[in-house]
Amino acid sequence: DLAALRERVEGSKKATAASRKLVADIFLGQNDASLTADRFYASATHAIEHLEAVAATVDFEFDRMLIARLDRVQTHRILVIAGVAALVLLAFALAVAVMRDLLRRLNYAGRIAARVAAGDLSIDARDAGSDELGRVVIAFQTVASRLTEFVHAQEAMAQHHDAGDIDHRVDASALPGVYGELAAKVNGLVASNLA
């Protein structure tokens, strides 16, 4: 309470000034007959009591301010700990969500690879996404498309041969890489059989 503190400080100033004036009067020899030892003692005691009251008030206010500061620090610490805990929980939840999504997508890519390995070439990669795993699934779809083209080319050659057009061959140049090589070998095998 600053008003009470100011009042006590002002009272202490007045009491101290009065006591100093008595001391000055004694040392300067200006004491009058009414200045007795009891009066001097009472004046000094009064000034000391006022000083002690100011000191007690200041001490109490400093204690109160220190307790309030410590309370604010403790509250701040609790808020910081709660914020860090919330961030850790959020990071953990995000990590779990990312891991679950990654595992789901890895399982999806694994199922696509297993289907291609089992000879199922009907792959729809529209839901594959555009990330790395999505590109893996799209690559499997491309492999399946190449194999499908190769199969269709073999079926077309078989139909031509069944119809009597035994000169028909698979266009090996239309198929990339190993698919073209396989087509050329099949063409060579057909030519060898016909010969």
Phi, psi and omega in degrees: 000103185294327180296316179294321179296316179299318181298318180291322178296315179297317178299320179294320179299315182295315181295320180292320179297319179296318180294320178296321180297319178298317179297316180297318179299322180295312184288333179269359178072024181258023183283141178264179185291338182280351181277106180246169179297322180295319180294318179297315180297317181295320180294316179294318179297319178298317179295318180295319179298319178296318178298319178295324178295318177296315180298318179295319179295314180297317179299316179297316181295319178297319177299315180298317180294320179295318178297318178297319178297315179297322177298317179295319178297317179296317177297317178298317179299316179297318179295319179296315180297317179296319179295317179295318179298319179296319178295320178297315179297320178296316179297320178295317179297318178295319179297318178296317180297317180295317179297318179297317179294318180297315179296321178298316182289325175295319177298319179298313179297321178296320178295320178297314180299319179295322179296317179296317180297328180276358178095004177274106184261007180272084183250132176245110185258023181295329181264015186288332183089179184245009178274191184299315180294325176297320178292327176296315179296319178296323177296321176296322177295322178295317177301314180298321179295317178297315178297322178296318177300317180297315179298315180298321178296321177294318179296320179296318179296319179298318179296317178298317181292321177297328180277359177100355179271082185278357177274352182290134178230160175286136178283094183295333181288341180278347181253132184280152169055227184296334179294319176295322178296317178298318179298318179297320178293320176297316178301318178296320179295317178297315180297321179295318179295318179295323180293000000 
